[in-house]
Amino acid sequence: MLDMNWKWKLKDKRTQGRYVEKGLLDKAKAETDLKNLPDLTASATWVEIDMEDVQVDDAADAETSDDSEGTL
């Protein structure tokens, strides 16, 4: 018997394009389903990040770019 647990993947926005191309999902149905989703903006948890506290190590960036030069 075919395992139907994979059907949730058809609703995953990141993979819908693949399933439309394969004929497993109708593009119009996918768009309708997306429009029918509830708006949960009011119940979202907003996160603030203070980017001034972030430090970038320039030496690590230089090492990465040096390693990639001249290699195939």
C-alpha positions in Angstrom: 0.0 0.0 0.0 1.2 3.5 -0.8 2.3 5.6 2.2 0.3 8.8 2.0 2.4 10.6 4.7 4.3 12.4 2.0 1.3 14.5 0.9 2.2 17.3 3.4 5.1 18.1 1.1 2.7 19.3 -1.5 1.8 22.2 0.8 5.5 23.2 1.3 5.9 26.5 -0.5 9.6 25.8 -1.1 8.9 22.6 -3.1 5.6 23.3 -4.8 7.3 24.4 -8.1 8.9 20.9 -8.4 5.6 19.2 -7.8 3.8 21.4 -10.3 6.4 20.5 -12.9 6.1 16.8 -12.2 2.3 17.0 -12.5 1.7 16.0 -8.9 0.2 19.4 -8.0 -2.1 21.8 -9.8 -0.6 25.3 -9.8 -4.1 26.9 -9.4 -4.9 24.7 -6.5 -1.6 25.5 -4.8 -2.3 29.3 -5.2 -5.8 28.9 -3.9 -4.6 26.9 -0.9 -2.0 29.6 -0.1 -4.6 32.4 -0.3 -6.9 30.4 2.1 -4.3 30.2 4.8 -5.2 32.2 7.9 -3.3 35.4 8.6 -1.4 34.7 11.9 0.5 38.0 12.0 -1.2 39.0 15.2 0.0 35.9 17.0 3.6 36.1 15.7 6.5 36.7 18.1 8.7 39.5 16.9 12.4 39.4 17.5 14.7 42.4 17.6 18.4 42.1 16.9 21.0 44.7 17.8 23.5 44.4 15.0 26.0 46.8 16.6 27.1 44.0 18.9 28.1 41.7 16.0 31.9 41.5 15.4 33.3 40.2 12.1 36.7 38.7 12.1 38.5 40.1 9.0 41.3 37.6 9.3 38.8 34.7 8.8 37.5 36.3 5.7 41.0 36.9 4.3 41.9 33.2 4.9 38.8 32.0 3.1 39.4 34.1 0.0 43.1 33.2 -0.1 42.3 29.5 0.1 39.9 29.6 -2.8 42.2 31.4 -5.2 44.0 29.2 -7.7 42.2 26.0 -6.8 39.9 24.1 -9.2 
